[in-house]
Structures are given as structure tokens and as C-alpha cells.
Amino acid sequence: MALILYHYVHCPFCIRVRLALGYLNLKYESKVLVYNDAETPTRLTGKKMLPILAFDQGIMNESLDIIAFLDREKKLISPVTMHSTEFKDFENFLSSIAGPIHSLAMPYWIYTPEFTSESREYFQLKKEEKRGPFKELVRRRREFISELDPLLHQIQQRLNPFYLSNQFSIYDIMIASHLWGLYVVPEFQFSPKLHDYLQEIKGLCHFNYHQDFWS
């Protein structure tokens, strides 16, 4: 089955799918879209939202639906898991982490090779409408780190060595996809345990954050 993934490099929901594809050893064609390209995703699915997976039988988006579709042998995710109260609680927990991570990382994401000058300006204008000027976000970085620290500590306390388990699962993919963006924030440091955890996931999933630009 031929697979094409339309994605942004920085997007945690896109990273989820890339990690799953790597873990499941599925080959795919990578198409990184510039952020101001609204035409391509709208043409494919009717809205500007990534990731998008194109395959022989059709097209789909929503990261967890894509992973469930790809994971035929249920190595990562099952319908029971996705619809459990525990899973919904976990998604809410991740949402609380996403806020400070995005405030810390967005001002730096735009200077990675993923962005052109035009898409950088577009992204910044869009995100500043919600979060305020990027210069102000950088100035407030200690505030966001203070907000994030206890949440990262909770994750670390639940590693055994993976999240609440000795087996790698969809939970680890979802955590890593959000945390990975922090690697671009100057002087931010994960604890040694969290760093080792993320690097273990990187190896299991054959993941290279900017592989489309550095390979």
C-alpha cells in the first residue's frame, strides 16, 4: 500500500503519525507543506488541517484515526484504549502540557528550515492573535517553564520505563510528539531521565526530526 504523509515538521499531531510509521516500519512518501499553503490541504480534505494521509483507497486526517488505521496488528492502539475514560483523561493532561510548550517553542520553530520567510510571517501573525507577540512569549519563558516543570515531573514519575508500563505504547508516542518541540528552545534542558526516555523512543521509531531537510 502506497502511503503519502502531508505534514508540518513542528506539529505534534504530525509527529505522532511519523513516530507510528517509524515504529511500525511502514515506508511512506513525506510531503512537508509550508505553513501558508492552505490550498493543498483544503483541496485534499476540505480544510486546512494536517496531518493528512493519502493511501490507495482514499485520504484521511486526525492523527489518532490515522494511527489506528495503520496499526493493523494493534501494536500501539486499540478501540478500547481510544474510548476509555483513562485515555480521555490522558488527552486532557496532554492539553495542559501543550499550552506552555507552544508558548516556549513557537518563537523558535519559525527559524528552523521548515519555514520560508513568507510562511514564517504567516505563522507568526496567526499564532500571535491567540498568544500575543512572540517577543513577549520569549520574555516570559521562565513563567512557562515554571508552569511546565511539575507536569514534566508527573510524566517522569510515571515512567516504568515507558508511560505507566514496561511496554511501549500510543501513550509514549503522544508524549514524545509534544515534548520533542522543546529541543529547539535555547537553554531548555530535560531531566536526564526524560531525555533518555525521548531518545529511546527516537530509536524505536527511527525518528529524525528534520530528516526531510538534512538527509
N, CA and C atoms as a LAMMPS dump frame, in Angstrom:
ITEM: TIMESTEP
0
ITEM: NUMBER OF ATOMS
645
ITEM: BOX BOUNDS ff ff ff
-5.0000000000000000e+02 5.0000000000000000e+02
-5.0000000000000000e+02 5.0000000000000000e+02
-5.0000000000000000e+02 5.0000000000000000e+02
ITEM: ATOMS id mol type element x y z
1 1 1 N 0.839 -1.189 0
2 1 2 C 0 0 0
3 1 3 C 0.876 1.243 0
4 2 1 N 0.707 2.097 -0.987
5 2 2 C 1.485 3.328 -1.078
6 2 3 C 0.915 4.365 -0.111
7 3 1 N 1.798 4.985 0.674
8 3 2 C 1.382 5.96 1.676
9 3 3 C 2.066 7.295 1.413
10 4 1 N 1.302 8.369 1.469
11 4 2 C 1.843 9.718 1.364
12 4 3 C 1.388 10.491 2.592
13 5 1 N 2.337 11.078 3.315
14 5 2 C 2.01 11.861 4.507
15 5 3 C 2.271 13.334 4.234
16 6 1 N 1.232 14.131 4.307
17 6 2 C 1.341 15.581 4.236
18 6 3 C 1.415 16.093 5.672
19 7 1 N 2.461 16.863 5.978
20 7 2 C 2.656 17.221 7.375
21 7 3 C 3.487 18.485 7.522
22 8 1 N 3.474 19.019 8.75
23 8 2 C 4.418 20.049 9.177
24 8 3 C 5.427 19.373 10.087
25 9 1 N 6.658 19.808 10.051
26 9 2 C 7.692 19.194 10.888
27 9 3 C 7.435 19.475 12.368
28 10 1 N 7.043 20.707 12.704
29 10 2 C 6.917 21.107 14.109
30 10 3 C 5.66 20.565 14.784
31 11 1 N 4.651 20.223 14.025
32 11 2 C 3.318 19.911 14.545
33 11 3 C 3.318 18.61 15.348
34 12 1 N 2.948 18.639 16.641
35 12 2 C 2.967 17.414 17.439
36 12 3 C 2.02 16.344 16.922
37 13 1 N 0.905 16.739 16.331
38 13 2 C -0.038 15.747 15.811
39 13 3 C 0.522 15.077 14.561
40 14 1 N 1.314 15.817 13.8
41 14 2 C 2.015 15.226 12.663
42 14 3 C 3.145 14.318 13.136
43 15 1 N 3.853 14.743 14.173
44 15 2 C 4.941 13.922 14.719
45 15 3 C 4.402 12.588 15.226
46 16 1 N 3.204 12.609 15.801
47 16 2 C 2.589 11.344 16.24
48 16 3 C 2.583 10.322 15.113
49 17 1 N 2.131 10.753 13.961
50 17 2 C 1.999 9.83 12.834
51 17 3 C 3.373 9.397 12.333
52 18 1 N 4.326 10.316 12.294
53 18 2 C 5.674 9.951 11.863
54 18 3 C 6.286 8.919 12.814
55 19 1 N 6.094 9.102 14.114
56 19 2 C 6.614 8.139 15.081
57 19 3 C 5.964 6.771 14.888
58 20 1 N 4.667 6.762 14.679
59 20 2 C 3.965 5.495 14.491
60 20 3 C 4.415 4.805 13.209
61 21 1 N 4.554 5.562 12.137
62 21 2 C 5.031 4.972 10.881
63 21 3 C 6.41 4.35 11.052
64 22 1 N 7.271 5.052 11.787
65 22 2 C 8.607 4.52 12.029
66 22 3 C 8.586 3.268 12.876
67 23 1 N 7.782 3.296 13.941
68 23 2 C 7.71 2.131 14.825
69 23 3 C 7.144 0.909 14.101
70 24 1 N 6.165 1.146 13.246
71 24 2 C 5.522 0.051 12.516
72 24 3 C 6.288 -0.339 11.251
73 25 1 N 7.419 0.331 11.011
74 25 2 C 8.271 0.039 9.851
75 25 3 C 7.499 0.138 8.532
76 26 1 N 6.715 1.199 8.409
77 26 2 C 5.945 1.433 7.194
78 26 3 C 6.621 2.528 6.375
79 27 1 N 6.909 2.243 5.131
80 27 2 C 7.516 3.231 4.258
81 27 3 C 6.439 4.187 3.756
82 28 1 N 6.82 5.454 3.605
83 28 2 C 5.864 6.447 3.127
84 28 3 C 6.612 7.57 2.421
85 29 1 N 5.887 8.285 1.604
86 29 2 C 6.426 9.483 0.952
87 29 3 C 6.092 10.687 1.817
88 30 1 N 7.108 11.451 2.18
89 30 2 C 6.93 12.617 3.035
90 30 3 C 6.766 13.873 2.192
91 31 1 N 5.68 14.617 2.486
92 31 2 C 5.465 15.904 1.831
93 31 3 C 5.274 16.959 2.918
94 32 1 N 6.333 17.722 3.187
95 32 2 C 6.26 18.803 4.166
96 32 3 C 5.669 20.029 3.478
97 33 1 N 4.548 20.505 3.988
98 33 2 C 3.917 21.685 3.409
99 33 3 C 4.399 22.941 4.118
100 34 1 N 4.509 24.024 3.373
101 34 2 C 4.78 25.304 4.018
102 34 3 C 3.5 25.758 4.712
103 35 1 N 3.65 26.468 5.82
104 35 2 C 2.505 26.731 6.677
105 35 3 C 1.459 27.617 6.01
106 36 1 N 1.857 28.443 5.057
107 36 2 C 0.887 29.315 4.398
108 36 3 C 0.248 28.668 3.169
109 37 1 N 0.493 27.377 2.97
110 37 2 C -0.167 26.638 1.889
111 37 3 C -1.515 26.128 2.394
112 38 1 N -2.548 26.894 2.152
113 38 2 C -3.901 26.464 2.525
114 38 3 C -4.553 25.663 1.399
115 39 1 N -4.094 25.866 0.163
116 39 2 C -4.739 25.245 -0.996
117 39 3 C -4.629 23.724 -0.974
118 40 1 N -3.43 23.204 -0.646
119 40 2 C -3.232 21.753 -0.72
120 40 3 C -4.101 20.996 0.272
121 41 1 N -4.058 21.295 1.579
122 41 2 C -4.908 20.537 2.49
123 41 3 C -6.402 20.75 2.238
124 42 1 N -6.788 21.963 1.824
125 42 2 C -8.2 22.226 1.544
126 42 3 C -8.67 21.421 0.338
127 43 1 N -7.811 21.32 -0.662
128 43 2 C -8.151 20.507 -1.835
129 43 3 C -8.297 19.038 -1.471
130 44 1 N -7.455 18.565 -0.561
131 44 2 C -7.463 17.143 -0.216
132 44 3 C -8.603 16.767 0.728
133 45 1 N -8.869 17.614 1.723
134 45 2 C -9.833 17.232 2.764
135 45 3 C -10.901 18.279 3.058
136 46 1 N -10.824 19.43 2.397
137 46 2 C -11.822 20.455 2.628
138 46 3 C -11.5 21.418 3.739
139 47 1 N -10.335 21.275 4.386
140 47 2 C -9.955 22.191 5.459
141 47 3 C -8.442 22.223 5.592
142 48 1 N -7.949 23.317 6.177
143 48 2 C -6.505 23.474 6.383
144 48 3 C -6.132 22.823 7.711
145 49 1 N -5.896 21.539 7.671
146 49 2 C -5.513 20.803 8.87
147 49 3 C -4.622 19.631 8.479
148 50 1 N -3.505 19.517 9.157
149 50 2 C -2.595 18.388 8.963
150 50 3 C -2.428 17.666 10.298
151 51 1 N -2.016 16.387 10.267
152 51 2 C -1.522 15.617 9.126
153 51 3 C -2.649 15.107 8.235
154 52 1 N -2.279 14.763 7.018
155 52 2 C -3.169 14.097 6.073
156 52 3 C -2.425 12.882 5.539
157 53 1 N -3.082 11.739 5.558
158 53 2 C -2.518 10.516 4.981
159 53 3 C -3.302 10.165 3.727
160 54 1 N -2.592 10.06 2.62
161 54 2 C -3.191 9.588 1.367
162 54 3 C -2.716 8.161 1.118
163 55 1 N -3.635 7.304 0.742
164 55 2 C -3.303 5.898 0.503
165 55 3 C -4.153 5.396 -0.648
166 56 1 N -3.986 4.135 -1.011
167 56 2 C -4.613 3.611 -2.221
168 56 3 C -6.127 3.796 -2.235
169 57 1 N -6.757 3.628 -1.078
170 57 2 C -8.212 3.662 -1.026
171 57 3 C -8.795 5.042 -0.721
172 58 1 N -7.957 6.017 -0.378
173 58 2 C -8.525 7.316 -0.066
174 58 3 C -7.591 8.22 0.703
175 59 1 N -8.19 9.127 1.472
176 59 2 C -7.466 10.159 2.213
177 59 3 C -8.106 10.292 3.586
178 60 1 N -7.281 10.523 4.611
179 60 2 C -7.828 10.737 5.945
180 60 3 C -6.933 11.687 6.728
181 61 1 N -7.536 12.358 7.724
182 61 2 C -6.738 13.121 8.68
183 61 3 C -7.171 12.728 10.086
184 62 1 N -6.791 13.512 11.079
185 62 2 C -6.915 13.177 12.504
186 62 3 C -5.853 12.133 12.856
187 63 1 N -4.878 12.563 13.633
188 63 2 C -3.689 11.741 13.881
189 63 3 C -4.01 10.374 14.483
190 64 1 N -4.884 10.328 15.472
191 64 2 C -5.172 9.042 16.12
192 64 3 C -5.935 8.11 15.196
193 65 1 N -6.81 8.663 14.358
194 65 2 C -7.512 7.825 13.383
195 65 3 C -6.529 7.252 12.374
196 66 1 N -5.559 8.063 11.958
197 66 2 C -4.543 7.576 11.023
198 66 3 C -3.732 6.45 11.657
199 67 1 N -3.302 6.646 12.907
200 67 2 C -2.506 5.619 13.574
201 67 3 C -3.305 4.33 13.75
202 68 1 N -4.576 4.458 14.139
203 68 2 C -5.417 3.271 14.297
204 68 3 C -5.569 2.538 12.965
205 69 1 N -5.669 3.288 11.884
206 69 2 C -5.771 2.685 10.549
207 69 3 C -4.483 1.952 10.171
208 70 1 N -3.345 2.552 10.471
209 70 2 C -2.061 1.955 10.118
210 70 3 C -1.711 0.754 10.986
211 71 1 N -2.176 0.773 12.23
212 71 2 C -1.777 -0.223 13.23
213 71 3 C -2.677 -1.454 13.137
214 72 1 N -2.557 -2.163 12.042
215 72 2 C -3.442 -3.298 11.787
216 72 3 C -3.325 -4.389 12.842
217 73 1 N -2.131 -4.563 13.404
218 73 2 C -1.909 -5.631 14.387
219 73 3 C -2.102 -5.149 15.826
220 74 1 N -2.556 -3.906 16.004
221 74 2 C -2.833 -3.336 17.327
222 74 3 C -1.601 -3.39 18.235
223 75 1 N -0.475 -3.03 17.672
224 75 2 C 0.746 -2.961 18.478
225 75 3 C 0.761 -1.716 19.358
226 76 1 N 0.028 -0.688 18.941
227 76 2 C 0.076 0.597 19.635
228 76 3 C -1.242 1 20.271
229 77 1 N -2.33 0.771 19.574
230 77 2 C -3.595 1.371 19.983
231 77 3 C -4.743 0.427 19.635
232 78 1 N -5.763 0.427 20.489
233 78 2 C -6.95 -0.386 20.24
234 78 3 C -8.187 0.479 20.414
235 79 1 N -9.325 0.098 19.816
236 79 2 C -10.563 0.862 20.016
237 79 3 C -10.932 1.018 21.483
238 80 1 N -10.655 -0.004 22.286
239 80 2 C -10.958 0.066 23.717
240 80 3 C -10.147 1.173 24.378
241 81 1 N -8.853 1.216 24.053
242 81 2 C -7.979 2.254 24.608
243 81 3 C -8.482 3.646 24.241
244 82 1 N -8.785 3.85 22.98
245 82 2 C -9.153 5.17 22.488
246 82 3 C -10.442 5.706 23.109
247 83 1 N -11.33 4.829 23.526
248 83 2 C -12.627 5.259 24.038
249 83 3 C -12.769 5.096 25.547
250 84 1 N -11.643 4.827 26.213
251 84 2 C -11.695 4.654 27.662
252 84 3 C -11.641 5.996 28.375
253 85 1 N -12.151 6.027 29.611
254 85 2 C -12.079 7.229 30.441
255 85 3 C -10.63 7.606 30.712
256 86 1 N -9.804 6.597 30.928
257 86 2 C -8.39 6.841 31.219
258 86 3 C -7.709 7.552 30.048
259 87 1 N -8.057 7.144 28.836
260 87 2 C -7.442 7.757 27.658
261 87 3 C -7.889 9.203 27.51
262 88 1 N -9.153 9.476 27.758
263 88 2 C -9.652 10.85 27.687
264 88 3 C -8.965 11.724 28.742
265 89 1 N -8.767 11.174 29.936
266 89 2 C -8.061 11.914 30.983
267 89 3 C -6.624 12.207 30.561
268 90 1 N -6.001 11.237 29.912
269 90 2 C -4.63 11.419 29.43
270 90 3 C -4.574 12.519 28.37
271 91 1 N -5.55 12.542 27.464
272 91 2 C -5.589 13.594 26.449
273 91 3 C -5.741 14.97 27.089
274 92 1 N -6.543 15.061 28.138
275 92 2 C -6.699 16.339 28.847
276 92 3 C -5.393 16.756 29.51
277 93 1 N -4.671 15.787 30.059
278 93 2 C -3.375 16.057 30.674
279 93 3 C -2.401 16.594 29.63
280 94 1 N -2.392 15.983 28.448
281 94 2 C -1.512 16.453 27.379
282 94 3 C -1.872 17.874 26.949
283 95 1 N -3.153 18.187 26.948
284 95 2 C -3.58 19.535 26.573
285 95 3 C -3.016 20.572 27.536
286 96 1 N -2.929 20.205 28.82
287 96 2 C -2.373 21.144 29.799
288 96 3 C -0.885 21.344 29.583
289 97 1 N -0.214 20.348 29.039
290 97 2 C 1.212 20.454 28.724
291 97 3 C 1.442 21.267 27.456
292 98 1 N 0.521 21.131 26.497
293 98 2 C 0.706 21.758 25.192
294 98 3 C 0.791 23.269 25.283
295 99 1 N 0.011 23.882 26.178
296 99 2 C -0.005 25.337 26.267
297 99 3 C 1.363 25.944 26.523
298 100 1 N 2.013 25.608 27.648
299 100 2 C 3.337 26.186 27.898
300 100 3 C 4.395 25.741 26.891
301 101 1 N 4.288 24.517 26.365
302 101 2 C 5.256 24.079 25.355
303 101 3 C 5.165 24.959 24.118
304 102 1 N 3.958 25.204 23.644
305 102 2 C 3.807 26.019 22.444
306 102 3 C 4.273 27.452 22.677
307 103 1 N 3.988 27.987 23.851
308 103 2 C 4.434 29.349 24.148
309 103 3 C 5.956 29.442 24.178
310 104 1 N 6.605 28.394 24.644
311 104 2 C 8.062 28.372 24.667
312 104 3 C 8.662 28.149 23.287
313 105 1 N 8.069 27.253 22.511
314 105 2 C 8.724 26.772 21.296
315 105 3 C 8.377 27.544 20.038
316 106 1 N 7.171 28.081 19.96
317 106 2 C 6.748 28.708 18.707
318 106 3 C 7.695 29.806 18.211
319 107 1 N 8.209 30.682 19.091
320 107 2 C 9.111 31.722 18.591
321 107 3 C 10.398 31.176 17.97
322 108 1 N 10.737 29.926 18.293
323 108 2 C 11.958 29.316 17.756
324 108 3 C 11.656 28.369 16.602
325 109 1 N 10.486 27.737 16.607
326 109 2 C 10.128 26.876 15.48
327 109 3 C 10.244 27.619 14.159
328 110 1 N 9.866 28.899 14.151
329 110 2 C 9.783 29.622 12.886
330 110 3 C 11.151 29.898 12.255
331 111 1 N 12.225 29.64 12.99
332 111 2 C 13.574 29.847 12.428
333 111 3 C 14.259 28.526 12.073
334 112 1 N 13.49 27.441 12.05
335 112 2 C 14.014 26.16 11.578
336 112 3 C 13.84 26.089 10.062
337 113 1 N 14.504 25.149 9.383
338 113 2 C 14.465 25.1 7.92
339 113 3 C 13.095 24.779 7.337
340 114 1 N 12.151 24.42 8.174
341 114 2 C 10.792 24.156 7.698
342 114 3 C 10.128 25.401 7.118
343 115 1 N 10.524 26.586 7.612
344 115 2 C 9.808 27.81 7.285
345 115 3 C 10.541 28.653 6.246
346 116 1 N 9.764 29.191 5.311
347 116 2 C 10.24 30.232 4.411
348 116 3 C 9.938 31.577 5.066
349 117 1 N 10.442 32.655 4.492
350 117 2 C 10.157 33.969 5.069
351 117 3 C 8.659 34.267 5.027
352 118 1 N 7.996 33.837 3.952
353 118 2 C 6.561 34.087 3.833
354 118 3 C 5.758 33.254 4.833
355 119 1 N 6.095 31.961 4.959
356 119 2 C 5.344 31.117 5.888
357 119 3 C 5.648 31.476 7.338
358 120 1 N 6.868 31.964 7.596
359 120 2 C 7.221 32.424 8.939
360 120 3 C 6.328 33.599 9.35
361 121 1 N 6.193 34.551 8.459
362 121 2 C 5.361 35.726 8.755
363 121 3 C 3.902 35.316 8.948
364 122 1 N 3.426 34.424 8.101
365 122 2 C 2.043 33.946 8.188
366 122 3 C 1.792 33.241 9.52
367 123 1 N 2.695 32.327 9.876
368 123 2 C 2.583 31.574 11.131
369 123 3 C 2.585 32.519 12.328
370 124 1 N 3.516 33.451 12.331
371 124 2 C 3.639 34.362 13.465
372 124 3 C 2.383 35.207 13.641
373 125 1 N 1.862 35.732 12.554
374 125 2 C 0.65 36.539 12.641
375 125 3 C -0.522 35.725 13.175
376 126 1 N -0.674 34.503 12.692
377 126 2 C -1.766 33.644 13.139
378 126 3 C -1.65 33.312 14.617
379 127 1 N -0.468 32.923 15.052
380 127 2 C -0.298 32.47 16.431
381 127 3 C -0.295 33.636 17.412
382 128 1 N 0.186 34.795 16.992
383 128 2 C 0.187 35.949 17.887
384 128 3 C -1.231 36.447 18.165
385 129 1 N -2.161 36.166 17.279
386 129 2 C -3.556 36.525 17.54
387 129 3 C -4.068 35.841 18.795
388 130 1 N -3.599 34.643 19.062
389 130 2 C -4.05 33.87 20.215
390 130 3 C -3.141 34.04 21.425
391 131 1 N -1.828 34.085 21.208
392 131 2 C -0.876 34.012 22.318
393 131 3 C -0.197 35.33 22.635
394 132 1 N -0.327 36.316 21.753
395 132 2 C 0.369 37.571 21.966
396 132 3 C 1.692 37.587 21.231
397 133 1 N 2.387 38.735 21.245
398 133 2 C 3.643 38.871 20.494
399 133 3 C 4.679 37.833 20.906
400 134 1 N 5.357 37.286 19.92
401 134 2 C 6.386 36.291 20.208
402 134 3 C 7.491 36.865 21.095
403 135 1 N 7.808 38.135 20.919
404 135 2 C 8.83 38.745 21.769
405 135 3 C 8.421 38.685 23.236
406 136 1 N 7.126 38.84 23.487
407 136 2 C 6.633 38.769 24.855
408 136 3 C 6.677 37.331 25.374
409 137 1 N 6.396 36.37 24.504
410 137 2 C 6.483 34.963 24.917
411 137 3 C 7.911 34.605 25.322
412 138 1 N 8.881 35.087 24.554
413 138 2 C 10.284 34.826 24.895
414 138 3 C 10.628 35.471 26.233
415 139 1 N 10.156 36.673 26.455
416 139 2 C 10.42 37.36 27.721
417 139 3 C 9.828 36.602 28.905
418 140 1 N 8.724 35.905 28.689
419 140 2 C 8.015 35.199 29.77
420 140 3 C 8.433 33.729 29.878
421 141 1 N 9.561 33.351 29.271
422 141 2 C 9.904 31.931 29.2
423 141 3 C 10.044 31.279 30.571
424 142 1 N 10.543 31.998 31.58
425 142 2 C 10.692 31.401 32.908
426 142 3 C 9.325 31.07 33.502
427 143 1 N 8.352 31.902 33.209
428 143 2 C 6.981 31.641 33.665
429 143 3 C 6.436 30.346 33.056
430 144 1 N 6.671 30.159 31.763
431 144 2 C 6.173 28.955 31.1
432 144 3 C 6.919 27.71 31.581
433 145 1 N 8.216 27.844 31.823
434 145 2 C 8.985 26.701 32.332
435 145 3 C 8.508 26.325 33.722
436 146 1 N 8.207 27.32 34.552
437 146 2 C 7.69 27.045 35.898
438 146 3 C 6.347 26.334 35.833
439 147 1 N 5.531 26.696 34.858
440 147 2 C 4.243 26.032 34.664
441 147 3 C 4.438 24.601 34.181
442 148 1 N 5.442 24.398 33.378
443 148 2 C 5.679 23.094 32.758
444 148 3 C 6.383 22.11 33.686
445 149 1 N 7.258 22.588 34.541
446 149 2 C 8.098 21.713 35.363
447 149 3 C 7.311 20.651 36.138
448 150 1 N 6.249 21.004 36.887
449 150 2 C 5.53 19.96 37.636
450 150 3 C 4.836 18.951 36.725
451 151 1 N 4.448 19.373 35.527
452 151 2 C 3.807 18.459 34.587
453 151 3 C 4.819 17.459 34.03
454 152 1 N 6.026 17.943 33.732
455 152 2 C 7.084 17.035 33.285
456 152 3 C 7.475 16.078 34.403
457 153 1 N 7.452 16.571 35.63
458 153 2 C 7.767 15.708 36.776
459 153 3 C 6.742 14.585 36.896
460 154 1 N 5.469 14.905 36.652
461 154 2 C 4.429 13.871 36.695
462 154 3 C 4.693 12.782 35.668
463 155 1 N 5.087 13.197 34.456
464 155 2 C 5.4 12.206 33.425
465 155 3 C 6.561 11.341 33.873
466 156 1 N 7.613 11.974 34.371
467 156 2 C 8.799 11.229 34.78
468 156 3 C 8.469 10.22 35.87
469 157 1 N 7.615 10.589 36.797
470 157 2 C 7.254 9.687 37.889
471 157 3 C 6.462 8.482 37.403
472 158 1 N 5.892 8.583 36.226
473 158 2 C 5.042 7.509 35.704
474 158 3 C 5.761 6.624 34.693
475 159 1 N 7.052 6.829 34.501
476 159 2 C 7.808 6.023 33.553
477 159 3 C 8.294 4.739 34.197
478 160 1 N 8.076 3.595 33.466
479 160 2 C 8.389 2.315 34.094
480 160 3 C 8.812 1.213 33.104
481 161 1 N 9.729 1.368 32.177
482 161 2 C 10.406 2.608 31.803
483 161 3 C 9.589 3.454 30.844
484 162 1 N 8.47 2.893 30.297
485 162 2 C 7.576 3.66 29.451
486 162 3 C 6.416 4.173 30.294
487 163 1 N 5.522 4.919 29.689
488 163 2 C 4.476 5.586 30.449
489 163 3 C 3.507 4.56 31.035
490 164 1 N 3.535 4.44 32.365
491 164 2 C 2.666 3.537 33.127
492 164 3 C 2.789 2.08 32.693
493 165 1 N 3.924 1.717 32.124
494 165 2 C 4.055 0.359 31.594
495 165 3 C 5.511 0.029 31.324
496 166 1 N 5.765 -1.284 31.189
497 166 2 C 7.081 -1.691 30.7
498 166 3 C 7.068 -1.935 29.2
499 167 1 N 5.926 -1.607 28.558
500 167 2 C 5.779 -1.782 27.122
501 167 3 C 5.538 -0.43 26.441
502 168 1 N 6.193 -0.228 25.322
503 168 2 C 5.987 0.971 24.51
504 168 3 C 4.563 0.992 23.977
505 169 1 N 3.925 2.177 23.969
506 169 2 C 2.522 2.255 23.543
507 169 3 C 2.206 3.611 22.928
508 170 1 N 0.954 3.781 22.552
509 170 2 C 0.477 5.04 21.995
510 170 3 C 0.687 6.189 22.974
511 171 1 N 0.641 5.924 24.276
512 171 2 C 0.869 6.981 25.259
513 171 3 C 2.259 7.601 25.072
514 172 1 N 3.242 6.76 24.841
515 172 2 C 4.61 7.256 24.67
516 172 3 C 4.751 8.075 23.389
517 173 1 N 4.082 7.651 22.336
518 173 2 C 4.103 8.423 21.094
519 173 3 C 3.48 9.793 21.308
520 174 1 N 2.369 9.84 22.018
521 174 2 C 1.674 11.113 22.231
522 174 3 C 2.488 12.049 23.115
523 175 1 N 3.146 11.499 24.126
524 175 2 C 4.003 12.322 24.982
525 175 3 C 5.194 12.858 24.195
526 176 1 N 5.896 11.967 23.507
527 176 2 C 7.1 12.373 22.787
528 176 3 C 6.79 13.407 21.712
529 177 1 N 5.654 13.269 21.069
530 177 2 C 5.321 14.197 19.984
531 177 3 C 5.154 15.622 20.496
532 178 1 N 4.657 15.769 21.721
533 178 2 C 4.54 17.106 22.306
534 178 3 C 5.882 17.603 22.851
535 179 1 N 6.605 16.741 23.533
536 179 2 C 7.834 17.183 24.186
537 179 3 C 8.947 17.487 23.199
538 180 1 N 8.917 16.848 22.033
539 180 2 C 10.061 16.983 21.123
540 180 3 C 10.313 18.422 20.708
541 181 1 N 9.253 19.205 20.586
542 181 2 C 9.425 20.584 20.173
543 181 3 C 10.276 21.407 21.11
544 182 1 N 10.4 20.978 22.362
545 182 2 C 11.193 21.731 23.34
546 182 3 C 12.688 21.652 23.055
547 183 1 N 13.111 20.691 22.256
548 183 2 C 14.533 20.595 21.941
549 183 3 C 15.035 21.82 21.172
550 184 1 N 14.132 22.584 20.559
551 184 2 C 14.587 23.749 19.799
552 184 3 C 14.678 25.009 20.667
553 185 1 N 14.231 24.923 21.917
554 185 2 C 14.226 26.103 22.791
555 185 3 C 15.611 26.277 23.409
556 186 1 N 16.294 27.397 23.168
557 186 2 C 17.655 27.595 23.688
558 186 3 C 17.7 27.466 25.207
559 187 1 N 18.66 26.715 25.68
560 187 2 C 18.976 26.541 27.093
561 187 3 C 17.934 25.737 27.869
562 188 1 N 16.851 25.303 27.204
563 188 2 C 15.933 24.413 27.911
564 188 3 C 16.577 23.039 28.031
565 189 1 N 16.464 22.436 29.199
566 189 2 C 17.055 21.113 29.407
567 189 3 C 16.032 20.174 30.036
568 190 1 N 15.873 19.011 29.419
569 190 2 C 15.107 17.955 30.051
570 190 3 C 15.919 17.35 31.182
571 191 1 N 15.251 16.748 32.135
572 191 2 C 15.968 15.957 33.12
573 191 3 C 16.653 14.799 32.393
574 192 1 N 17.731 14.247 32.954
575 192 2 C 18.387 13.115 32.292
576 192 3 C 17.427 11.955 32.004
577 193 1 N 16.498 11.693 32.93
578 193 2 C 15.57 10.571 32.74
579 193 3 C 14.625 10.836 31.574
580 194 1 N 14.087 12.043 31.471
581 194 2 C 13.194 12.364 30.361
582 194 3 C 13.936 12.395 29.034
583 195 1 N 15.154 12.922 29.054
584 195 2 C 15.948 12.937 27.826
585 195 3 C 16.21 11.513 27.35
586 196 1 N 16.618 10.633 28.256
587 196 2 C 16.883 9.242 27.88
588 196 3 C 15.614 8.558 27.367
589 197 1 N 14.495 8.863 27.991
590 197 2 C 13.199 8.322 27.559
591 197 3 C 12.889 8.746 26.128
592 198 1 N 13.062 10.024 25.827
593 198 2 C 12.781 10.519 24.486
594 198 3 C 13.748 9.93 23.463
595 199 1 N 14.996 9.776 23.843
596 199 2 C 15.971 9.192 22.922
597 199 3 C 15.687 7.71 22.676
598 200 1 N 15.163 7.016 23.674
599 200 2 C 14.763 5.617 23.48
600 200 3 C 13.621 5.534 22.474
601 201 1 N 12.661 6.445 22.585
602 201 2 C 11.551 6.485 21.633
603 201 3 C 12.065 6.815 20.238
604 202 1 N 12.991 7.753 20.152
605 202 2 C 13.597 8.106 18.867
606 202 3 C 14.175 6.867 18.186
607 203 1 N 14.897 6.047 18.952
608 203 2 C 15.48 4.837 18.384
609 203 3 C 14.427 3.824 17.969
610 204 1 N 13.434 3.596 18.813
611 204 2 C 12.384 2.63 18.499
612 204 3 C 11.605 3.022 17.254
613 205 1 N 11.46 4.32 17.042
614 205 2 C 10.628 4.824 15.942
615 205 3 C 11.446 5.31 14.746
616 206 1 N 12.779 5.135 14.804
617 206 2 C 13.648 5.542 13.698
618 206 3 C 13.353 6.996 13.308
619 207 1 N 13.303 7.852 14.303
620 207 2 C 12.811 9.221 14.122
621 207 3 C 13.956 10.203 13.983
622 208 1 N 13.828 11.083 12.983
623 208 2 C 14.779 12.171 12.776
624 208 3 C 13.955 13.424 12.503
625 209 1 N 13.942 14.34 13.444
626 209 2 C 13.029 15.484 13.433
627 209 3 C 13.049 16.25 12.114
628 210 1 N 14.234 16.598 11.634
629 210 2 C 14.356 17.392 10.408
630 210 3 C 14.927 16.575 9.253
631 211 1 N 14.61 15.297 9.196
632 211 2 C 15.218 14.447 8.191
633 211 3 C 14.929 14.903 6.763
634 212 1 N 13.789 15.532 6.527
635 212 2 C 13.462 15.986 5.175
636 212 3 C 14.397 17.088 4.697
637 213 1 N 15.057 17.761 5.634
638 213 2 C 15.921 18.879 5.265
639 213 3 C 17.405 18.552 5.385
640 214 1 N 17.752 17.576 6.237
641 214 2 C 19.172 17.295 6.471
642 214 3 C 19.655 16.025 5.785
643 215 1 N 18.73 15.213 5.252
644 215 2 C 19.169 13.952 4.643
645 215 3 C 19.66 14.182 3.21
